[in-house]
């Protein structure tokens, strides 16, 4: 449908004029940029930690290169974020409330960034330590811990291997038993949760039945809110009146007490003088 | 294009709230709040990010706190009061931007002072959206005017209030034509000076605003017959508003009272559930109500029973929640189930209230006699039954008065009978001011004013015709045997048989002489207010003719 009667000349010209902005969009962009930078730093930290865990003699050189590149990216993100964060402080809001919100927002972003930088540094230190440990280790093929067990009592050769295999199987069994137990416990918890959920659904269904139709009218809502406001206003007026009445009563009491005290003093003085 | 006034208004509102992005506050006035809430629900408007609704004429509006994060969508009637309030608001703005939508033509002289108040240049657009009527149903609109009785007096006796009512009618009709995209040929009730004045003034307004109709004229010239706007005088049929209605919407309006589709059940029942004190009965938002708008009370009872049974079945299904799948299903169906639950309670409550009122007011007995007086000629029998009923304390004084009014309209010349009935009313403790209404009604819409043969008893041919029809056709339902005069007029209009002597055309300066072919589309405006019975008849005619009329 096309709409007849478009804007009149004078008001249409008013409509086409652009309004001066208060820097809202710049502020939002900056704060979003800092949040994104913190995210990037966290990703870099995770990447470095992963490399530290997977570090092996054969891949250590490549890993070092990769970690350095990631650290560089992370540092760049840190620098960018710091710059934007500083800029953010100059974009003040119009009202006091807005300024307070912005200050809180800046504080939060700053905390996130500091934490991100610390995590990045710690992860790099962890990587370096892992690298150092790897360098200190003998160049022999790594052996499974079970093979280093003291087996002095066993005969050499096949008997020693058999005992090792038994120990391995026992350890594996223990691990599997623990997993099964944990799994069974999880299932039990889940079943309990499902029962709870079922009860919640039954309750919800019951409440739904007893609930009536709600007023879904713009005019009705407006009228009821106006009515409620009027009632609240009336209550406040009543409260104010009764408070004023109460205060008046206390003042009168105080005046009466003062008058009585004066009379009493006067009588005492008069009697004592007599 | 479908001829639905409700769809037209909805389309305007939708276009208005969709055009502006972000969080919005809707600023309305005392009329536009009703116009919007009748076609749009609170939840619908919330979907369009309208988080706040304010009234520009509310006392608290000026003192409210500033919300610069919100854009204001002002949907207002172009009245002096609104322009003043708007100017004050623009001088001390509370919102980020202002988008102004007026419901009718805005004179240019009004806009210049408004623009000068916009010191902060916050007004982004000014538009005219012609949603200026209350769209009650798809084929029924109202202007919510309290009374137009004094408009029937001589034009020189009108007070400024009558002038404003007259202008409001013109504005409403102009907006209706623009909403329905039609440039109509105007026909009016020949014997009624008021409808002639209205037709003349409307024609002048259309001529003044002909630029708005340019697009419509082009689309209309593609072979379609000229639509008609018929101005019908209420005084031609004073009987229909006096009859007790038995269709759902009409009964709710008549017995419970309905204002802009809202029903206040507190007024009729003290021990009503708190959540059901005020309810919305909107055919646009409530499917059950829409399906049963024109169902008579008997059919309605049946349909309510089926509805409750459906709800019970759904309740059984929701009570069985044993697996994750059933829970998922319940959560998915929960909103619909909740809506159904509320709706069932609402309709059951309304119907039980209606039933209690029918019983308490003795409406069945009264209605049977009402219909009989309206449809058949039998003075002695009617008089006797009416006196018996008035002596019977079961019917209320209002019902008694209504029956006497009907009797007086049909047997206007029977002065003695009417005087006796007035005495009976006095015995029933009806006040003199109310008894005085009988003479007032006869002066307002008596046979000397009516141009039509309402009771079909003016000529021998009409008497014979109605007697034959009644004897051969019989009566299907004694409570709904009355057929409105308006439906007969509209039927003749759509067949091209409506006499020009009774309903002449107003000469058009924009479209020239209108073609006298039967129109495909027509809007009927009843000056003096229309009834739900007439709306039902038009809806039935529409159903038969596939959407041709609006009233």
Interface residues (C-beta under 8 A of the other chain):
Chain A: X1 X2 X3 X4 X5 X6 X7 X8 X9 X10 X11 X12 X13 X14 X15 X17 X19 X94 X194 X197 X198 X201 X202 X204 X205 X208 X209 X211 X212 X213 X214 X215 X216 X217 X218 X219 X220 X221 X222 X224 X226 X229
Chain B: X8 X11 X12 X15 X26 X33 X34 X36 X37 X40 X41 X42 X43 X45 X53 X55 X58 X60 X68 X97 X100 X105 X106 X108 X111 X112 X114 X115 X118 X120 X121 X122 X123 X124 X125 X126 X127 X128 X129 X130 X178 X181 X209 X211 X212 X213 X215 X260 X261 X262 X273 X275 X276 X278 X279 X280 X282 X285 X315 X318 X319 X321 X322 X324 X327 X330 X331 X334 X337 X338 X341 X342 X343 X345 X346
